[in-house]
Amino acid sequence: MRFQREERNVGHWAFLIGVVLALIAGFVPQLQTPRVSWILVGLGLIVGLLNIKQKETHPFLLAAVTLLVAAASATSILKLGWLVYVLENVVTFVFPAAFVVAFKTIWQLASDQ
């Protein structure tokens, strides 16, 4: 029980740090680097692995797909530099989490008989 709580805590902090980093990096052009992108990807992977539980899979994937489509649309319509950077960073953070959760779901569906 304690391990699950600690695991959930790590996932929670990874989510918070990822969101804050995505926002800050969007407003500070000097932070638009591959290193920051990889940090966002790593945090997204942690969130997908530790923070999203079985009962949260469907709502998370629906929200992630909606967010990814809306962000892609907004970046092509709106040409505000900082907003585009923020949305791109959010996508960089969310897509690995969505990938992991989707893969875990597909794996579980394929394993069930």
Buried (B, 14 or more C-beta within 10 A) or exposed (E): EEEEEEEEEBBEBBBEBBBEBBBEBBEEEEBEEEEBBEBBBBBBBBBBBBBBEEEEBEEBBEEBEEBBEEBEEBBEEEEEEEBBBBBBBBBBBBBBBBBBBBEBBEEEEEEEE
